[in-house]
Amino acid sequence: MFEELEIKRVSLEAGILVLKDKVVREVPFTIIVNGEQLATLLASPLQLKELAVGYLYVEGFIPSADEISSLIIDQNTFIAKLEIKKQLSIAELSKKRVITSGCGRNISFYNFEDFKSCVPVQSPLKIEAKIILDLIAEFQKKSTIFKETGGVHSAAVCQAGAIISFAEDLGRHNAVDKVIGGLVLAGQTAEDKFLLLSGRISSEMLLKAARIGMPIIVSRSAPTDMAIRLAKQFKITLVGFARGQRMNIYSEEGRILCQK
């Protein structure tokens, strides 16, 4: 999902070079629910069904895929039209909008009061540190669009030592919504799975995991202080800087097993 464009590259050794470069595609993806325009996300035009469902789920609009009566994705206009059983008051929901630290979109319906109903994750899941690091290495290799463009983030859901769902998007929030949307559409739960991320773990990312009950989040990058506090509150294992042969564990370290 990229476009090849002619660019000029400046080199102090060779001067100005004219060449072709691959640039990631960005489209406005509009989600319409019960005839009301709910949101427009700036996204990569892949896995749009999963993105729409994941967005509705993590933002608290639907409890499961059973809430959706119909879903149509127009791949030409990048519009998702959904009918859900719940009646939405867009005027009321607009009061809850906050500015997020993400890329790909900067408006969310998150209200931290909403997450008081989230319960701490009670999953018995435990995973070997070596398995996590092996999966992070595999995860990095799967990001083909990043290799071509350098312009996307990745997210994956893992189970029993294997990557079962993978998504790329120019927005890291979108990538997570896509893999969560895949779980919701499949009717799967998260208590025996864990999440891999390519980018920063912010509070919004942590709250997405809390919403679905994901017990472990692993990233190659860093967490924020608020993400760490929320991870402790919701008893989610938070792992950052998972690269090569090492990782940092910021909360609930008992789920990560290490032989040495």
C-alpha positions in Angstrom: 0.0 0.0 0.0 2.4 2.6 -1.3 2.8 4.9 -4.2 6.0 5.3 -6.2 7.0 8.9 -6.8 9.8 10.8 -8.4 11.9 12.6 -5.9 15.2 14.5 -5.7 17.8 13.1 -3.2 20.6 15.4 -2.0 23.9 13.8 -1.4 27.0 15.7 -0.2 29.1 13.3 -2.2 27.0 12.9 -5.4 25.0 16.1 -5.5 21.3 16.0 -6.4 20.0 12.7 -7.7 16.6 12.1 -9.4 15.1 8.8 -8.5 11.9 6.9 -7.6 10.9 6.5 -4.0 8.0 4.5 -2.4 5.7 6.6 -0.2 3.1 5.1 2.1 -0.5 5.8 1.2 -2.8 7.8 3.5 -6.5 8.0 3.1 -9.4 9.6 5.1 -11.4 6.6 6.4 -14.9 7.7 7.5 -17.0 5.6 9.9 -20.7 6.2 9.7 -22.9 4.6 12.4 -26.7 4.4 12.2 -26.5 7.2 9.6 -24.4 9.5 11.7 -20.8 10.3 10.8 -18.9 9.2 13.9 -15.2 9.7 12.9 -12.8 10.1 10.1 -9.4 8.4 10.7 -6.3 9.0 8.6 -5.2 5.5 7.8 -3.5 3.1 5.5 -6.2 1.5 3.2 -5.8 -2.0 4.4 -7.9 -4.2 6.8 -10.5 -1.4 6.9 -13.3 -3.7 8.2 -11.1 -4.7 11.2 -10.2 -1.0 11.7 -13.8 0.0 11.9 -14.8 -2.7 14.3 -11.7 -2.3 16.4 -12.3 1.4 16.7 -15.9 1.0 17.7 -14.9 -1.6 20.3 -12.0 0.1 22.0 -13.9 3.4 22.0 -16.7 1.7 23.9 -19.4 1.9 21.3 -20.0 -1.9 20.9 -19.4 -4.7 23.4 -19.0 -7.4 20.8 -19.5 -8.1 17.0 -23.0 -9.3 17.9 -24.0 -5.6 18.3 -23.4 -5.0 14.6 -26.4 -5.5 12.4 -24.7 -4.7 9.1 -21.3 -3.5 7.9 -20.4 -2.2 4.4 -17.0 -1.0 3.4 -16.7 1.1 0.2 -13.1 0.6 -1.0 -13.4 3.4 -3.5 -14.6 6.2 -1.2 -13.1 4.7 2.0 -16.3 4.9 3.9 -17.6 2.3 6.4 -21.3 2.2 7.0 -22.5 0.3 10.1 -25.8 -0.3 11.7 -25.6 -1.2 15.4 -28.3 -2.1 17.9 -27.4 0.7 20.3 -28.6 4.2 19.7 -25.8 6.8 19.7 -26.0 10.4 20.8 -23.2 12.1 18.8 -23.8 15.4 20.6 -23.3 13.8 24.0 -20.3 11.8 22.9 -18.6 14.9 21.5 -18.3 16.2 25.1 -16.0 13.3 25.8 -13.5 13.9 23.0 -9.9 14.4 24.1 -6.6 15.1 22.3 -4.4 12.0 22.2 -0.7 11.6 21.7 -1.1 9.3 18.7 -0.5 9.7 15.0 -2.9 8.9 12.2 -5.6 10.6 14.2 -5.6 13.0 17.2 -9.2 13.0 18.4 -10.5 10.2 20.6 -13.8 9.6 22.5 -11.8 8.4 25.5 -12.9 9.5 28.9 -10.8 8.2 31.7 -14.0 8.0 33.9 -15.3 5.3 31.5 -12.4 3.0 32.5 -13.4 2.9 36.1 -15.6 0.0 35.1 -12.6 -1.9 33.7 -11.5 -4.6 36.1 -7.9 -5.7 36.6 -6.8 -8.5 34.2 -6.8 -11.9 36.0 -5.3 -13.9 33.2 -3.0 -16.8 34.3 -1.0 -16.4 31.1 2.8 -16.9 31.5 5.3 -16.7 28.7 9.0 -17.4 28.4 11.1 -14.3 27.8 12.9 -16.1 24.9 9.6 -16.7 23.2 8.8 -13.0 23.4 12.1 -11.9 22.0 11.9 -14.5 19.2 8.4 -13.2 18.3 9.6 -9.6 18.3 12.3 -10.6 15.8 9.7 -12.3 13.6 7.3 -9.4 14.1 9.9 -6.9 12.8 10.5 -9.1 9.7 6.8 -9.2 8.9 6.6 -5.4 8.4 6.9 -5.4 4.6 5.4 -2.0 4.1 7.8 -0.5 6.6 10.7 -2.0 4.7 9.5 -0.4 1.5 8.5 3.0 2.9 9.7 3.5 6.5 6.3 5.1 7.1 4.1 2.7 9.1 3.7 1.2 12.5 2.9 -2.5 13.2 0.8 -4.4 15.8 0.3 -8.1 16.3 -1.6 -10.5 18.5 0.3 -13.6 19.7 -1.0 -16.9 21.2 0.9 -20.0 22.2 4.2 -18.7 20.9 2.9 -17.7 17.4 1.7 -14.5 15.7 -2.0 -15.1 14.9 -2.9 -11.6 13.7 -0.8 -8.8 12.2 -1.5 -5.3 10.9 0.4 -2.3 9.6 -0.8 1.3 9.4 0.6 4.8 9.3 -1.0 5.4 12.7 0.0 3.2 15.6 -3.5 3.5 17.2 -5.0 2.3 13.9 -2.7 -0.7 13.8 -3.8 -1.8 17.3 -7.5 -1.2 16.4 -7.1 -3.5 13.4 -5.7 -6.4 15.3 -8.3 -5.9 18.1 -11.0 -5.7 15.5 -9.9 -9.0 14.1 -10.3 -10.6 17.5 -13.7 -9.0 18.0 -14.9 -10.2 14.6 -13.7 -13.7 15.3 -15.4 -13.8 18.7 -12.1 -14.4 20.4 -11.1 -13.3 23.9 -7.7 -11.9 24.9 -6.9 -13.5 28.2 -4.6 -16.1 26.6 -3.0 -13.8 24.2 -0.5 -10.9 24.1 0.1 -7.8 22.1 3.2 -6.7 20.2 3.8 -3.1 19.2 6.4 -1.3 17.1 5.9 2.1 18.7 5.6 4.0 21.9 3.2 2.6 24.6 1.1 5.5 25.6 -1.8 5.6 28.0 -4.3 5.3 25.1 -2.6 2.1 24.0 -2.8 0.7 27.6 -6.5 1.6 27.8 -7.1 -0.3 24.6 -5.6 -3.4 26.2 -7.5 -2.9 29.4 -10.8 -2.6 27.4 -10.3 -6.0 25.8 -8.5 -7.7 28.8 -5.1 -8.2 27.2 -2.7 -9.4 29.9 0.6 -8.5 28.3 1.8 -5.7 26.0 5.3 -5.8 24.5 7.0 -3.1 22.5 10.3 -2.5 20.9 10.0 1.1 22.1 9.3 2.9 25.4 6.3 3.4 27.6 5.1 6.6 29.1 4.8 7.2 32.8 1.0 7.2 32.7 1.0 3.9 30.7 3.1 2.3 33.5 0.7 3.6 36.2 -2.3 2.3 34.3 -0.6 -1.0 33.7 -0.1 -1.4 37.4 -3.7 -0.4 38.1 -5.2 -2.9 35.6 -2.5 -5.6 36.4 -1.3 -5.7 32.8 2.3 -6.8 32.2 4.1 -4.0 30.4 7.3 -4.7 28.5 9.4 -2.1 26.6 12.6 -2.0 24.7 12.2 -5.7 23.7 15.1 -6.0 21.3 17.8 -8.6 20.7 18.4 -10.5 23.9 16.9 -8.1 26.4 13.7 -6.3 27.5 12.5 -4.0 30.3 9.5 -5.1 32.4 7.6 -2.2 34.1 4.7 -4.1 35.8 3.4 -7.5 36.7 6.7 -9.2 36.0 5.4 -12.6 37.2 3.9 -13.3 33.7 7.4 -13.3 32.1 9.5 -16.4 32.8 13.3 -16.4 32.5 15.4 -19.5 33.1 18.5 -17.5 34.2 
